[in-house]
Amino acid sequence: MPNILIVGASRGLGAELAKQYASDNTVFATSRSDKSLEPNKNIEYIPNIDVAQEDAGQKLASHLGKKTIDTVIITAGYFATESFDSPSWENQVKMYTTSSIGPVFIVHYLFKAGLLAKGSKIILVSSESGSITLRHESEGGGNYGHHASKSALNMVGKLLSLDLKEKGIAVGIVHPGFMRTEMTKGVGFDKFWDDGGAVTPDEAAESLIKFIETFDMKKTGEYWAPRGPRDIGTAEAVLGKDLGTPLQLPW
């Protein structure tokens, strides 16, 4: 069976990806804590992998040993709200470190350990909030660390795709959809769930898995919304009507 690595699989999208992939794949799923997760015969949980820590990539590669990973999905994230009147240095550092610095080192150590090979896929879970083009005056400013750390992740994905192209390893950047998760609820975004077309993590996981199935070197380095524009509030105002699904997003 193919080997799938989900980085950040203790809840939300990551947990659903692990569960759905486990039906016909061997899944390695990381958690930041050492708490026991729901057992599954096709899922091997790897505890104490904190993407925001410098040694996370080394620890992960060491644990995996000599296994070749067919698909890596890095979905670990952190979201804290900010306004112009109350930005947070600490929260911004944590968002940048988790979203855009940590993934570089995860991919680096996996590749150097020989765990990625020609035909492997790397999917970086970003957000439409990282698109500069899609920012619109109707939404206003604020949330600097969230938006900018996702923009930085988009750049990381593009650069990794250039570094790994000759190796035959495809790198994709995705907006999986606006989700009904504890993360979005925790920052008060549950008030936008209904009007914003938010979906459950299992729905987002299903569409992302379907997208990854056909993702290959032809799309490496690109930025996509597998579910299309339905939950991107500024899509029509910025990009126009009759947009396709999946939708390639502008940087």
C-alpha positions, -999 to +999 in steps of 0.1 A: +000+000+000+011+036-006+026+054+024+010+087+033+024+111+059+001+137+075+019+163+095-006+178+120-031+150+123-045+153+158-077+172+149-096+190+122-085+184+086-054+164+094-074+139+115-099+135+087-072+130+061-056+103+082-089+085+087-099+086+051-065+077+037-063+048+061-090+028+042-065+018+016-031+032+025-005+031+053-007+064+071+019+080+094+002+108+113+020+132+136+008+149+167+023+178+186+015+162+219+021+128+234-016+121+240-030+088+227-052+092+196-080+069+184-064+036+173-066+025+136-048-005+122-035+014+092-025+045+111+008+048+129+007+079+152+040+098+157+038+119+189+058+150+199+063+164+164+060+202+168+065+219+134+074+251+152+105+234+168+138+233+149+143+196+154+109+184+142+122+174+108+151+154+122+129+136+147+103+128+121+128+114+096+145+094+123+112+078+133+102+069+098+135+051+091+139+038+055+102+041+043+095+059+011+067+083+015+044+086-015+025+117-003+033+142+024+006+166+035+017+193+059-015+207+075-002+219+109-011+255+116-018+282+141-043+311+139-045+341+162-065+372+153-050+407+154-061+442+146-041+473+137-047+485+173-035+453+189-010+433+169+008+405+187+046+400+182+045+366+200+015+353+180+030+365+147+063+347+154+043+315+162+022+318+130+053+324+108+073+296+124+045+271+122+031+279+088+062+289+067+095+282+085+088+247+099+077+231+065+110+240+049+128+219+075+103+191+074+107+187+037+145+192+039+151+164+064+126+140+047+144+144+014+179+142+028+170+110+047+159+094+014+122+092+023+111+111-008+117+098-043+107+104-079+069+104-080+064+116-044+040+144-038+042+172-012+011+191-004+013+223+017-020+233+032-022+270+029-053+292+026-069+317+002-060+342+029-024+340+017-033+354-017-024+391-020-045+394-052-077+382-034-074+407-006-102+433-010-113+465+008-146+448+016-127+426+041-104+454+055-070+448+070-058+432+102-049+396+109-014+404+097+003+372+110-023+349+096-025+363+061+013+370+057+024+337+071+002+320+045+017+342+018+051+332+030+041+295+029+029+300-007+064+313-016+080+284+003+059+260-018+069+277-051+106+276-041+105+240-030+089+231-063+119+246-081+144+228-059+127+194-063+116+196-099+146+178-113+140+151-086+106+144-100+089+154-067+057+175-072+049+203-047+014+217-044-001+246-024-038+243-015-067+262+001-087+232+014-118+253+021-132+274+050-139+248+077-161+243+107-132+235+131-122+243+166-095+265+152-119+288+133-144+287+162-116+296+186-110+329+168-147+337+166-151+328+129-180+304+136-202+335+131-192+333+094-197+296+090-232+297+074-228+328+052-193+318+043-201+284+031-179+266+057-177+228+053-169+201+078-133+187+079-145+154+064-159+172+034-127+192+029-106+161+033-126+142+007-122+169-020-085+174-012-078+137-015-096+136-049-075+166-060-042+150-049-050+118-069-046+137-101-020+162-089+014+157-107+044+174-121+023+194-146+009+213-116+040+215-094+045+249-078+009+260-083-017+272-059-051+256-060-086+256-043-098+220-048-133+230-039-134+260-062-145+296-053-176+287-033-161+297+001-138+325-011-157+357-003-137+380-026-134+356-055-161+370-077-153+406-070-116+401-079-117+373-104-151+376-120-180+351-124-183+316-138-151+304-120-141+267-123-137+239-098-109+232-089-098+268-091-062+278-096-056+308-073-036+339-080-007+347-058 
